Amino acid sequence: MAAEKQQVTEVDRSLYDFVKSEEGYERLDAGLTPDIVREISAKKDEPQWMLDLRLKSLEIYHSLPIPDWGPSIEGLDMDHIVTYVKPPTEQKSDWESVPDDIKDTFERLGIPQAERAYLAGVGAQYDSELVYHNIQESASKQGVVYSGIEEALHGPYEELIHDHFMQLITPQDHKFAALHGAVWSGGSFVYVPKGVHMEFPLQSYFRLNAKGAGQFEHTLIIVEDGADLHFIEGCSAPKYNVANLHAGAVELFVGKNAHMRYSTIENWSKNMYNLNTKRAIVDDGGTIEWVSGSFGSHVGYLYPMSILNGADSTCEFTGVTFSGATQNLDTGCKVVLNAPRTSARIDTKGISKAGGIQTFRSSVLVTEKAEDSDVYVSCANLMLDDESRSDTIPAMDVRAKNCNVGHEASIGRIGDDMMFYLMSRGISEDEASTMIVNGFANPVSKELPLEYAVEMNNLIKLEMEGMEGAIG
Amino acid sequence: MEEALLSVQGVCASAGEKPILHGIDLAIGKGETHVLMGPNGAGKSTLGQVIMGNPTYTMTEGAIVLEGKDISEENAAERSRDGLFLSFQAPVEVPGVPLQSFLRAIVAQHPELNLKGKRFKKRIAEILEQLNMSADYLDRELNVGFSGGEKKKIEMLQLLLLKPKLAILDETDSGLDVDALNVVSKAIAAYRAENDGTILLITHNTRILEHLSVDRTHVMVKGHLVAEGDASLIGDIDQHGFEQFGVAEDIEGNKISHALDEDEAPAFDAEAALAHAEAAVKAAEAK
């Protein structure tokens, strides 16, 4: 097809791309100093151990180098990122009390509607603080705790948080984990007691409205033995012409024979540097399932890690990454199999379009302890045009006996035969390519609750708009 | 003569640099059934693809006219909406797209069918029954892992659903077992009976033609239409293959062995061998 037809128009992102005024917001000075860190901690009236952790993290941050692999983060000027922006409200547990501007934002994103329809609890963060947190009575009666993490620090769970907070992801991990430790703010604490099966998912939604700011929320989830939880995380931001930064942390503790699913639809705007860290540790017979859709961000580094520390524990990772114009998304996952008869199954799809760069990066370590374990890694990539790029960087280190290890990778394009077949039945070129891409991502969307699967399909449709003439 | 429903006028087409079709003229009247035959590699399927608008082929000359409208510049989707249909020789697998969603999507492109909501479900159920297929297929991914016969049935499902003005059936009958062939034949008959359907059937198989009354037969050799006749031409080709058109192939595309000529003749000379044998026998008797 003629080269001049390969034009891709800017997609309509008005659904996510709207800005609210920042009047009345508290905004700390940009930059990273011990004084800023002390100020954040003081505002939150934190226990001393937390301030100590923050200050230690800041030191580590300054001592660690910027990663020398992966996409460039040169556009990110840390001296100009505002680490803390507090909306002019306290956390509420009914939407009516949330300020109109902010309520309107979440309504446009469909959060209160979703809560009414099928969620057991919702947390909504706006810039640096939670503005809404609520859990259904039926869940709290079973002893389930779902609250803002700061709130939990002032209650009976302080010790539990102390024992888990940044124990799985330590500040020494990498520069942005250290940054997170120093300036984290907001996020959720979830505690599901022994044997409790949550019938409906919990959802936290993170919205970053403030220009040139960072969001550093911390999600800490403890699922006790035999319990079951599905947690959904969503995120979005309007687009600015300066860099925004997201360096959140997610720490998941999955008990014996417990089951946890962590689903994410990430749709940050395309000026976002998404340097997020997620990690789970799983005890005997437990299961962690990750379902991950990455659509937004200018640059992304995202490799949720599962540590299978108990015998017979399992991990399933299902992910899709869509890299469009101006995007360089480096995604994948890490698994450590560290006990006998553990198993990990990784299935990812990458799509790149209009000059987008998409890299699948995985690391699998099977330690000496993990005899009789199974690992299977599969990644398939679809490039929608000649300007886009797809790379696959899988790493495996197997040190145990009697393990089954499999790996499969493919990179392809939308087949002309597929396009012609669909079009010969009346489907337009645009719609045919969207249908093929949606079908390609289907293994992920079918793992999501219906409403999120629809959102994901809509995001793909948004990304595919303006493809007319770009394929074939 | 009444204006043809479809007329292919002096069409030349190539794949890349390679010319395949050389000045094809073909006119099909409404409600007629035409059969296109020819040896392997003659360009029959290419003609079907070019009529449907496959961009893999470049139409270098000529025009394709449907109901008096020149559709040569239209893409395949537009041609479908105009009422053309091509049943693929090898229907394509589309992973992750459930058959049901696909059918809904194609019906949405043909609003004249007026098949929304309940009417869609009802019509699909009717057709599935007609094709002797279970509703379980609707949840499966489009053509993925389907057998050859199942794929052809899915093509027939779409034919009956879309009710096109003209259907090109490319080897719809090839590779089917007797049961599947029966189902497909019935579907084609239903398409004709219910919609006064017009058909261009590309085939190697005369068995399917037992169920269909054929109006015209065309023979294509090396990208040219070399003969045209009524249904009797089929019987003729069935018996003698394509020899009369200079190709040593029978109707199913097998090489005709007795046509092997001098340069391919066996080195073994039967008459000489017989003479030698007789001589040997005589010599033995003499002893």
Interface residues (C-beta under 8 A of the other chain):
Chain A: M1 G415 D416 D417 M418 F420 Y421 L422 M423 S424 R425 G426 I427 S428 E429 E431 A432 M435 I436 N438 G439 F440 A441 N442 P443 G472
Chain B: Q49 M52 G53 N54 P55 T56 N75 A76 A77 R79 S80 R81 F85 L86 F88 P91 V92 V94 P95 G96 V97 F102 A105 I106 Q109 H110 E141 L142 Q158 L162
